[in-house]
Amino acid sequence: MTAISPDPFLPARTVQESIAINSSPGPAVIVSSAGMATGGRVLHHLHRLLPSPRNAVVIVGFAAAGTRARDLVDGAHTLKMFGDYVPVRAEVADLPHFSAHADAGQIMDWLRGSPAPRTTYLVHGEESSSDALRDRIDHELGWTAVVPKPGEAVLVR
């Protein structure tokens, strides 16, 4: 039997208990892998749940600038989805420290255990963080590291 707990400090619930809770009127617990709320099924859930103050949306992990998740964290009053402007009346909570992404130190440790590539391309993350990591790779490892510009294509051999 799978256990589910929306709060790590509360006891886990069985699947049957969770179904009973989620089928009753009131807020739902949505677990989504589309953490930035830029696409996928989470948009349908947000479209349905955001207008009601009876619901809560928890943003877990890093929310990048320019995403709906960041807009929610920053207190947006409306979000545009499917061509509609959806009012944000649900409570929004931000838990940024539950990110599954490695930090710069963990990335550097991982790179140290790898053979030096011809070029290291940094293609994920905020521009300023990517630039800082590029400089760190260059100085600490002596590798060529590049942060491609948005829309830039690179040939990887």
MIDOSE-1310 file (N, C-alpha, C; in nm, 2 decimals, decimal comma, always signed):
residues 157
mtai	+0,09/-0,12/+0,00/+0,00/+0,00/+0,00/+0,09/+0,12/+0,00; +0,07/+0,22/-0,09/+0,14/+0,34/-0,10/+0,09/+0,44/+0,00; +0,19/+0,50/+0,07/+0,15/+0,60/+0,17/+0,18/+0,74/+0,11; +0,09/+0,83/+0,14/+0,09/+0,97/+0,09/+0,08/+1,06/+0,20
spdp	+0,17/+1,16/+0,21/+0,15/+1,27/+0,32/+0,18/+1,40/+0,25; +0,08/+1,49/+0,25/+0,11/+1,62/+0,19/+0,20/+1,71/+0,28; +0,22/+1,67/+0,41/+0,30/+1,74/+0,50/+0,40/+1,64/+0,56; +0,54/+1,67/+0,55/+0,63/+1,57/+0,60/+0,63/+1,55/+0,75
flpa	+0,56/+1,64/+0,82/+0,55/+1,63/+0,97/+0,42/+1,56/+1,01; +0,34/+1,52/+0,92/+0,21/+1,45/+0,96/+0,23/+1,31/+0,91; +0,16/+1,22/+0,98/+0,16/+1,08/+0,94/+0,11/+1,05/+0,80; +0,17/+0,96/+0,73/+0,13/+0,93/+0,59/-0,01/+0,87/+0,59
rtvq	-0,08/+0,89/+0,48/-0,21/+0,84/+0,47/-0,21/+0,72/+0,36; -0,30/+0,63/+0,37/-0,31/+0,53/+0,27/-0,38/+0,59/+0,15; -0,37/+0,52/+0,04/-0,43/+0,57/-0,09/-0,58/+0,58/-0,07; -0,64/+0,49/+0,00/-0,79/+0,50/+0,02/-0,83/+0,62/+0,10
esia	-0,75/+0,65/+0,20/-0,78/+0,77/+0,28/-0,76/+0,90/+0,20; -0,66/+0,90/+0,12/-0,63/+1,02/+0,03/-0,74/+1,03/-0,07; -0,79/+0,93/-0,13/-0,90/+0,93/-0,22/-1,02/+0,99/-0,16; -1,05/+0,94/-0,04/-1,17/+0,99/+0,04/-1,16/+1,14/+0,07
inss	-1,04/+1,18/+0,11/-1,02/+1,32/+0,14/-1,03/+1,41/+0,01; -0,97/+1,36/-0,10/-0,97/+1,44/-0,22/-1,10/+1,44/-0,29; -1,19/+1,34/-0,26/-1,32/+1,34/-0,33/-1,42/+1,42/-0,25; -1,38/+1,46/-0,13/-1,47/+1,54/-0,05/-1,46/+1,69/-0,09
pgpa	-1,56/+1,77/-0,07/-1,54/+1,91/-0,11/-1,43/+1,98/-0,03; -1,36/+2,08/-0,09/-1,25/+2,15/-0,03/-1,12/+2,14/-0,11; -1,01/+2,18/-0,06/-0,88/+2,18/-0,13/-0,83/+2,04/-0,17; -0,75/+2,04/-0,28/-0,69/+1,91/-0,32/-0,54/+1,92/-0,31
vivs	-0,48/+1,81/-0,30/-0,33/+1,80/-0,30/-0,29/+1,75/-0,44; -0,22/+1,84/-0,51/-0,17/+1,81/-0,64/-0,02/+1,80/-0,64; +0,04/+1,69/-0,69/+0,18/+1,67/-0,70/+0,21/+1,67/-0,84; +0,30/+1,77/-0,88/+0,32/+1,79/-1,02/+0,47/+1,79/-1,05
sagm	+0,51/+1,73/-1,16/+0,65/+1,74/-1,20/+0,68/+1,86/-1,28; +0,57/+1,93/-1,32/+0,59/+2,05/-1,40/+0,61/+2,17/-1,30; +0,72/+2,17/-1,23/+0,74/+2,26/-1,12/+0,74/+2,41/-1,16; +0,76/+2,44/-1,28/+0,76/+2,58/-1,32/+0,62/+2,63/-1,37
atgg	+0,53/+2,53/-1,38/+0,40/+2,56/-1,42/+0,39/+2,62/-1,56; +0,48/+2,57/-1,65/+0,49/+2,62/-1,78/+0,41/+2,53/-1,88; +0,37/+2,41/-1,84/+0,30/+2,33/-1,93/+0,26/+2,20/-1,86; +0,18/+2,12/-1,93/+0,14/+1,99/-1,88/+0,01/+2,00/-1,80
rvlh	-0,02/+1,89/-1,73/-0,14/+1,87/-1,66/-0,16/+1,97/-1,55; -0,05/+2,02/-1,49/-0,06/+2,11/-1,38/-0,14/+2,24/-1,42; -0,13/+2,28/-1,54/-0,20/+2,40/-1,59/-0,35/+2,38/-1,57; -0,40/+2,26/-1,60/-0,54/+2,23/-1,59/-0,59/+2,24/-1,44
hlhr	-0,50/+2,18/-1,35/-0,53/+2,19/-1,21/-0,53/+2,33/-1,16; -0,43/+2,41/-1,20/-0,42/+2,55/-1,16/-0,54/+2,63/-1,21; -0,57/+2,61/-1,34/-0,69/+2,68/-1,40/-0,81/+2,66/-1,32; -0,83/+2,54/-1,27/-0,95/+2,50/-1,19/-0,94/+2,54/-1,04
llps	-0,82/+2,54/-0,98/-0,81/+2,56/-0,84/-0,77/+2,70/-0,80; -0,70/+2,78/-0,88/-0,66/+2,91/-0,84/-0,77/+3,01/-0,81; -0,88/+3,01/-0,87/-0,99/+3,11/-0,84/-1,05/+3,10/-0,70; -1,04/+2,98/-0,64/-1,10/+2,97/-0,51/-1,01/+2,99/-0,39
prna	-1,05/+3,07/-0,29/-0,97/+3,10/-0,17/-0,97/+2,97/-0,08; -1,06/+2,87/-0,11/-1,06/+2,75/-0,03/-0,94/+2,66/-0,07; -0,87/+2,69/-0,17/-0,76/+2,61/-0,22/-0,62/+2,67/-0,18; -0,52/+2,58/-0,18/-0,38/+2,63/-0,16/-0,29/+2,57/-0,27
vviv	-0,20/+2,65/-0,31/-0,10/+2,60/-0,41/+0,04/+2,61/-0,34; +0,11/+2,50/-0,34/+0,24/+2,51/-0,28/+0,35/+2,49/-0,39; +0,43/+2,59/-0,40/+0,54/+2,59/-0,50/+0,66/+2,53/-0,43; +0,70/+2,41/-0,47/+0,81/+2,33/-0,41/+0,93/+2,34/-0,50
gfaa	+1,04/+2,39/-0,44/+1,16/+2,40/-0,52/+1,18/+2,53/-0,59; +1,28/+2,54/-0,67/+1,31/+2,67/-0,74/+1,21/+2,71/-0,84; +1,17/+2,83/-0,84/+1,08/+2,89/-0,94/+1,15/+2,99/-1,02; +1,18/+2,96/-1,15/+1,26/+3,05/-1,23/+1,19/+3,17/-1,27
agtr	+1,26/+3,28/-1,29/+1,20/+3,41/-1,34/+1,14/+3,38/-1,48; +1,02/+3,44/-1,50/+0,95/+3,43/-1,63/+0,86/+3,31/-1,64; +0,84/+3,24/-1,53/+0,75/+3,12/-1,53/+0,63/+3,15/-1,44; +0,52/+3,08/-1,46/+0,40/+3,10/-1,39/+0,43/+3,07/-1,24
ardl	+0,51/+2,97/-1,21/+0,54/+2,95/-1,07/+0,61/+3,07/-1,00; +0,70/+3,13/-1,07/+0,76/+3,26/-1,01/+0,66/+3,37/-1,00; +0,57/+3,38/-1,10/+0,46/+3,48/-1,09/+0,38/+3,46/-0,96; +0,34/+3,33/-0,93/+0,26/+3,30/-0,82/+0,34/+3,33/-0,69
vdga	+0,47/+3,29/-0,68/+0,55/+3,32/-0,57/+0,56/+3,47/-0,54; +0,57/+3,55/-0,65/+0,58/+3,69/-0,64/+0,45/+3,77/-0,62; +0,34/+3,69/-0,60/+0,21/+3,75/-0,56/+0,12/+3,79/-0,68; +0,13/+3,73/-0,79/+0,05/+3,76/-0,91/-0,10/+3,75/-0,87
htlk	-0,18/+3,85/-0,92/-0,32/+3,84/-0,89/-0,40/+3,77/-1,00; -0,34/+3,76/-1,12/-0,40/+3,68/-1,23/-0,28/+3,61/-1,30; -0,32/+3,49/-1,36/-0,23/+3,42/-1,45/-0,30/+3,39/-1,58; -0,23/+3,40/-1,69/-0,29/+3,37/-1,82/-0,26/+3,22/-1,85
mfgd	-0,37/+3,15/-1,88/-0,36/+3,01/-1,91/-0,47/+2,98/-2,01; -0,44/+2,91/-2,12/-0,53/+2,87/-2,22/-0,61/+2,99/-2,28; -0,54/+3,10/-2,28/-0,61/+3,22/-2,34/-0,70/+3,30/-2,24; -0,71/+3,25/-2,12/-0,79/+3,31/-2,02/-0,70/+3,38/-1,91
yvpv	-0,75/+3,48/-1,85/-0,69/+3,54/-1,73/-0,76/+3,48/-1,61; -0,68/+3,40/-1,53/-0,74/+3,33/-1,42/-0,70/+3,41/-1,29; -0,81/+3,44/-1,21/-0,78/+3,51/-1,09/-0,71/+3,42/-0,99; -0,61/+3,47/-0,91/-0,54/+3,39/-0,81/-0,60/+3,43/-0,68
raev	-0,69/+3,35/-0,63/-0,75/+3,37/-0,50/-0,71/+3,27/-0,40; -0,65/+3,16/-0,45/-0,60/+3,05/-0,36/-0,48/+3,10/-0,29; -0,46/+3,04/-0,17/-0,34/+3,07/-0,09/-0,21/+3,01/-0,17; -0,11/+3,09/-0,17/+0,02/+3,04/-0,24/+0,13/+3,03/-0,14
adlp	+0,19/+2,92/-0,12/+0,30/+2,90/-0,03/+0,42/+2,86/-0,11; +0,54/+2,91/-0,07/+0,66/+2,89/-0,14/+0,76/+2,81/-0,05; +0,80/+2,69/-0,10/+0,90/+2,61/-0,03/+1,02/+2,59/-0,12; +1,10/+2,69/-0,13/+1,21/+2,69/-0,23/+1,33/+2,59/-0,20
hfsa	+1,34/+2,55/-0,07/+1,45/+2,47/-0,03/+1,43/+2,32/-0,05; +1,32/+2,28/-0,12/+1,30/+2,14/-0,15/+1,33/+2,11/-0,29; +1,42/+2,18/-0,35/+1,46/+2,16/-0,49/+1,54/+2,03/-0,50; +1,51/+1,96/-0,62/+1,59/+1,84/-0,65/+1,71/+1,87/-0,73
hada	+1,74/+2,00/-0,76/+1,85/+2,04/-0,84/+1,98/+2,05/-0,75; +2,09/+2,01/-0,81/+2,22/+2,02/-0,73/+2,26/+2,17/-0,73; +2,33/+2,21/-0,62/+2,38/+2,34/-0,61/+2,52/+2,35/-0,68; +2,58/+2,46/-0,69/+2,71/+2,48/-0,76/+2,82/+2,39/-0,70
gqim	+2,82/+2,38/-0,57/+2,92/+2,29/-0,51/+2,91/+2,14/-0,55; +2,78/+2,10/-0,55/+2,76/+1,96/-0,59/+2,79/+1,94/-0,73; +2,76/+2,03/-0,82/+2,79/+2,02/-0,96/+2,94/+2,02/-0,98; +3,02/+2,10/-0,91/+3,16/+2,10/-0,92/+3,22/+1,97/-0,87
dwlr	+3,17/+1,91/-0,76/+3,21/+1,78/-0,71/+3,19/+1,68/-0,82; +3,08/+1,68/-0,89/+3,05/+1,58/-0,99/+3,14/+1,60/-1,11; +3,16/+1,73/-1,15/+3,25/+1,75/-1,26/+3,40/+1,71/-1,23; +3,44/+1,72/-1,11/+3,58/+1,68/-1,07/+3,60/+1,54/-1,10
gspa	+3,50/+1,46/-1,09/+3,51/+1,31/-1,11/+3,50/+1,27/-1,25; +3,48/+1,37/-1,34/+3,47/+1,34/-1,48/+3,59/+1,38/-1,56; +3,61/+1,31/-1,67/+3,73/+1,35/-1,76/+3,69/+1,49/-1,82; +3,80/+1,57/-1,84/+3,78/+1,71/-1,90/+3,72/+1,70/-2,04
prtt	+3,61/+1,76/-2,06/+3,55/+1,76/-2,20/+3,62/+1,88/-2,28; +3,60/+1,88/-2,41/+3,65/+1,98/-2,49/+3,59/+2,12/-2,45; +3,45/+2,11/-2,43/+3,38/+2,23/-2,39/+3,27/+2,19/-2,30; +3,24/+2,27/-2,19/+3,13/+2,24/-2,10/+3,02/+2,35/-2,13
ylvh	+2,90/+2,31/-2,17/+2,79/+2,40/-2,20/+2,70/+2,41/-2,08; +2,67/+2,52/-2,03/+2,58/+2,54/-1,92/+2,45/+2,60/-1,98; +2,34/+2,51/-1,98/+2,22/+2,55/-2,05/+2,10/+2,55/-1,96; +2,11/+2,54/-1,83/+2,00/+2,54/-1,74/+2,03/+2,63/-1,62
gees	+1,94/+2,72/-1,59/+1,96/+2,81/-1,47/+1,95/+2,95/-1,50; +1,94/+3,03/-1,40/+1,94/+3,18/-1,41/+2,07/+3,22/-1,48; +2,06/+3,33/-1,56/+2,18/+3,38/-1,63/+2,30/+3,41/-1,54; +2,27/+3,48/-1,43/+2,38/+3,52/-1,34/+2,44/+3,40/-1,27
ssda	+2,36/+3,31/-1,23/+2,41/+3,18/-1,17/+2,49/+3,10/-1,27; +2,45/+3,09/-1,39/+2,52/+3,02/-1,50/+2,65/+3,09/-1,52; +2,65/+3,22/-1,53/+2,78/+3,29/-1,55/+2,88/+3,27/-1,44; +2,83/+3,27/-1,32/+2,92/+3,24/-1,20/+2,97/+3,10/-1,20
lrdr	+2,89/+3,00/-1,24/+2,94/+2,87/-1,24/+3,04/+2,85/-1,36; +3,01/+2,91/-1,47/+3,11/+2,91/-1,58/+3,24/+2,96/-1,54; +3,25/+3,07/-1,47/+3,37/+3,13/-1,42/+3,44/+3,03/-1,32; +3,36/+2,97/-1,23/+3,41/+2,87/-1,13/+3,47/+2,75/-1,20
idhe	+3,41/+2,70/-1,30/+3,46/+2,59/-1,38/+3,59/+2,62/-1,45; +3,59/+2,74/-1,50/+3,72/+2,79/-1,57/+3,83/+2,80/-1,47; +3,81/+2,87/-1,35/+3,92/+2,89/-1,26/+3,96/+2,77/-1,18; +3,86/+2,69/-1,13/+3,89/+2,57/-1,05/+3,94/+2,45/-1,13
lgwt	+3,88/+2,43/-1,24/+3,91/+2,31/-1,32/+3,99/+2,34/-1,44; +4,00/+2,46/-1,48/+4,08/+2,50/-1,60/+4,01/+2,45/-1,73; +3,88/+2,43/-1,73/+3,81/+2,38/-1,84/+3,74/+2,50/-1,92; +3,72/+2,48/-2,05/+3,64/+2,58/-2,12/+3,50/+2,56/-2,10
avvp	+3,43/+2,66/-2,04/+3,29/+2,65/-2,01/+3,22/+2,77/-2,08; +3,10/+2,74/-2,14/+3,03/+2,84/-2,22/+2,88/+2,84/-2,17; +2,82/+2,96/-2,16/+2,68/+2,98/-2,14/+2,62/+3,03/-2,27; +2,56/+2,94/-2,35/+2,50/+2,99/-2,48/+2,40/+3,09/-2,46
kpge	+2,38/+3,18/-2,55/+2,28/+3,29/-2,55/+2,15/+3,22/-2,58; +2,03/+3,28/-2,54/+1,90/+3,22/-2,57/+1,89/+3,21/-2,72; +1,84/+3,10/-2,77/+1,83/+3,07/-2,91/+1,95/+3,03/-2,98; +2,07/+3,04/-2,92/+2,19/+3,00/-2,98/+2,20/+2,85/-3,00
avlv	+2,24/+2,80/-3,11/+2,26/+2,66/-3,13/+2,41/+2,62/-3,12; +2,44/+2,51/-3,06/+2,58/+2,46/-3,05/+2,58/+2,32/-3,11; +2,69/+2,29/-3,17/+2,72/+2,16/-3,22/+2,80/+2,08/-3,12; +2,74/+1,97/-3,07/+2,81/+1,89/-2,97/+2,86/+1,76/-3,04
r	+2,99/+1,74/-3,04/+3,05/+1,63/-3,10/+3,10/+1,52/-3,00
